[in-house]
Amino acid sequence: MASQRKTFNEINITPLTDIFLVLLIIMMVIAPLLDQQGLNLAVPNLIEVQDEIKDSKLIKITVTDEDKYLLDNEEISAGNLREIIAEKSKELPDGLLIMTQNNATHGAVVKLMDEARNGGVTNISLTEY
């Protein structure tokens, strides 16, 4: 006589649940470590900026509405930002003040911040121009 087989109609999700719980624990441990990167920005008030511009040795770069960079009212190209900022930071060691016009894009400001950071500037302030 042939033995009769029972059909398997149930799915055991216990191993799947165990895997998800382990992944959840791993993500909970790793997530705080990923937040360690970033820039420490001091966003000054407009009144403080005007007083600070007169007294300190800041590199002042303006980001225009057309996403152009102006240093002492002279346009500088995006490709030369790092070199110019590194050179200027030797004579103006207090940091960088980024002055943005109303319609400057976020990408242009972030690019300037990245180039300044790569050029050795540690203090970056941001204000609307």
Summary of the structure (lengths in Angstrom):
residues: 129
radius of gyration: 27.0
end to end distance: 92.3
largest distance: 101.8
contacts: 289
relative contact order: 0.16
helix: 45%
strand: 18%
